[in-house]
Amino acid sequence: QVQLVESGGGLVQPGGSLTLSCGASGNIETVSALFRGGMAWYRQAPGKERELVAQLTNNVYSVRGRFTISRDIGKRMLYLQMNSLTPEDTGVYYCNRITGHQPWGQGTRVTVSS
């Protein structure tokens, strides 16, 4: 079974930047197919529902405001570059299919605070 693994979170000051990474363990062909498909990053802020923050369909990268989602199919990795971070960006970040139909990973925690 494919297991998603997020990393790169941490404590960052307001206005700072952070890049999150998403990989996966499991059958290589299955993982490769996963990362070639529609993928997304989600965020769950404290006390709130999980929400989609950036998605990628057919392209290698996509920019949505301060966030850039990209993938490296050869490395079977998904990334989220986040700029000009604010305290409202605090939360646990997850990667998944756009549909959210892959078992969720542990996520990586991002805290934006001075």
SVG drawing of the C-alpha trace seen along z (x, -y; Angstrom):
<svg xmlns="http://www.w3.org/2000/svg" viewBox="-14 -39 28 42">
<polyline fill="none" stroke="black" stroke-width="0.4" points="0.0,0.0 1.2,-3.4 2.1,-5.6 2.4,-9.4 5.2,-11.1 5.3,-14.8 8.3,-16.8 9.8,-20.2 7.6,-21.9 8.8,-24.0 8.7,-27.3 9.0,-30.4 8.6,-34.0 5.9,-36.0 7.0,-37.0 9.3,-34.0 9.3,-31.2 9.2,-27.4 9.2,-24.5 7.4,-21.4 8.1,-18.0 5.9,-14.9 7.1,-11.5 5.7,-8.1 6.6,-4.5 5.3,-1.5 5.4,0.1 7.4,-2.1 5.0,-1.9 2.1,-2.7 3.8,-5.6 4.9,-6.9 1.4,-6.7 0.2,-8.5 2.6,-11.5 1.7,-11.7 -1.9,-12.2 -3.8,-15.1 -2.2,-16.0 -2.8,-18.6 -1.6,-20.1 -4.1,-20.5 -3.9,-22.3 -5.6,-21.7 -5.4,-24.8 -6.0,-24.4 -9.7,-23.9 -10.6,-23.9 -11.4,-21.4 -8.8,-20.3 -8.8,-22.5 -7.2,-22.4 -4.5,-25.1 -2.9,-24.2 -3.5,-21.6 -1.8,-20.3 -3.5,-18.5 -1.6,-18.1 1.2,-20.6 4.6,-20.3 3.9,-23.3 1.1,-25.7 1.1,-29.1 -1.7,-30.0 -1.0,-33.4 1.8,-32.9 2.0,-29.2 3.7,-27.2 3.0,-23.5 5.3,-21.5 6.4,-17.9 9.4,-15.9 8.0,-12.8 11.4,-11.2 12.0,-11.6 8.4,-10.8 8.1,-13.9 5.6,-16.7 6.6,-20.2 4.9,-23.2 6.8,-26.5 5.2,-29.0 6.2,-32.6 5.2,-35.7 3.8,-33.4 1.4,-34.8 0.1,-33.3 -3.0,-32.3 -0.9,-29.8 -0.2,-27.9 -1.4,-24.3 -0.6,-20.7 0.0,-20.3 -0.8,-17.1 -0.3,-16.0 -2.8,-13.7 -4.7,-13.2 -6.9,-16.1 -9.8,-13.8 -8.3,-13.1 -8.8,-9.4 -5.4,-8.2 -4.8,-7.3 -3.6,-10.4 0.0,-10.6 1.1,-12.1 1.4,-15.6 4.0,-18.2 3.4,-21.0 4.0,-24.6 3.9,-27.3 4.2,-30.9 5.0,-33.0 7.3,-35.7"/>
</svg>
